[in-house]
Amino acid sequence: MTTTLRLVGTPSVGGDHIAPTDTNQEAVLSRRYRLSDQVVIDRLGDSLVAVQLGTDKIFELNETATRLVELLGEGRTAAAAAEAIAGEYDATLDAVRQDVVLTVEMLVAEAMIEAAVDGS
């Protein structure tokens, strides 16, 4: 079972990705995130399909990215979500934390999720 959290269909150069810096990683992991108001999601099997209403962009998230979005939706920090995923998929926490950071950064860049403010 894969622990890759990248969006399905997102190209990666040679299958490699650039690891986030420690400072950036901790900043991303310490935050809570929520689904953007402009995104509608629907579950299809183990995947999640997300549509941005303003742009009509459609994204499909793989099983582990779907699980990340679910955990973030429960109000967990990205770090807590990484811990849960590492346990559920029997993967190393360091590897999952890196994938969570990269996936969160990608989801934020695509305006699918946003950092939650207290009370949201």
Buried (B, 14 or more C-beta within 10 A) or exposed (E): EEBBBBBBEBEEEEEEEEEBEEEEBBBBBEBBBBBBEEBEBEEEEEBBBBBBEEEEEEBBBBBBBBBBBBBBBEEBBBBBBBBBBBEBBEBEBEBBBBBBBBBBBBBBEBBBBBBBEEEE
